């Protein structure tokens, strides 16, 4: 079972839900993998302290023009949709930071003047935190494209255990790349107007992808009733409510997972996984 | 005109609450919500929309099954795993499609068309605090960086045209494409951080990002009293790296109450310690920009 943990709004508690669900499953001797797909700001490792045993670079293939072979015909610039290769009067300029690495310029150059060179934009790592399988991606600082790093990381999703995909915030391409292919989307929100507004966007993505979804309301006793009312109206199940507790916030700030600070809450997270399992079974 | 962007790296640290306060405190300003995935500034500025425009995003490939000969060249050309063979024909997964057009050029029988995508809307609005430019990206769309650039440019032109003093930009979380679009051309980035392990980690990455694009930065520590030791760690880190901590905001439910009331916290609870800290932060922003102006004048 692959569960994507997403949110729309940032800072609602995606990582908290992911790691505590993983800790609860591991404590119950159930196999689990955490995959931190928030490659712009990966944080799960700060709580799980995994031993990372394997690392791989994520490269884009960008064009390199052989000036001898090039006759400045301009086809490469014509086919490029990212304005990453520009033909001037005397030479061709490549803008690596704009290039998506699609290979069109290389494939379409009539003179075979373009070859490709790898450009590193990030890396992926994997290992273990105790019994928990762990993988994460990291976009290099200054780089724009998170999606290729997420795409590379998806190759490491396991088939032999419960996979918890910690998605990036938002509702655009990096979030979609992280959640697509999962069996279930768990949306973590807070009961505020901001939380509700962004929950709607994330829920719409899940629905457009045809994925079943449920909601976790974090800091459930702050704010207003808008999120509860909307979920009831939309018939989206609220699977867990985590109360605001300054002690939880303080433990979190030190990198101490909720279940380490409050182990008696483990059954709550096991129930969450069982509830998701029941929804998927009912659908099948 | 000075352009100020509020960023955070980690999401949910209080960017929008802070920029809402700045939009109340600043004189003669234009606001831009550059977090087009999660555009929340409108929820506390109560805009009246004056103009609505469609935003056309990238293109998505479409294969005409009547023309497709099944030669497989498109699938081979696609580096985004967006084309697959299904039921005797080739189909494009619009979610995975980059719009790069590699398949279009690879197809020998012109069976592929590129369809422009209606990716969202952008709005010009009026609020009690001044003009607001904001947008709504349709869920799951690409090109949020382009939409960010577009709304920011619209706000910037308005601010220049009307000789406004400040352009206040509410940025997205993270460090990637929409953040780079939101921060480019800014005179100052105000980075909101919480005193947590994740906050410290993400602060380092977002400071690296703004430094990479040569944007000056100030740091504001939000909910500073949740972990005074981590707050000190942030102050020490900032001092070592020559970045000023402009203010420390205490944790207070009044911030959520202001959000529920749909108001900037400095309007909702002007005497609260939170509001006083945000006022102090704004004063440091003004002083820093004035200092930049003086240095620019000297170097000329």
Interface residues (C-beta under 8 A of the other chain):
Chain A: X7 X8 X9 X10 X11 X12 X15 X38 X40 X41 X43 X46 X47 X79 X81 X82 X100 X101 X102 X103 X104 X107 X108 X139 X141 X142 X143 X144 X145 X146 X151 X168 X169 X170 X171 X172 X173 X174 X175 X176 X180 X192 X193 X194 X197 X198 X201 X202 X204 X205 X208 X209 X222 X223 X224 X246 X249 X250 X252 X253 X254 X255
Chain B: X8 X9 X10 X11 X12 X13 X16 X36 X37 X38 X39 X40 X43 X58 X59 X77 X79 X80 X81 X95 X96 X98 X99 X100 X101 X102 X105 X106 X137 X139 X140 X141 X142 X144 X145 X172 X173 X174 X175 X176 X177 X178 X179 X180 X194 X195 X196 X197 X198 X199 X201 X202 X205 X208 X209 X212 X213 X223 X226 X227 X230 X251 X253 X256 X259 X260 X262
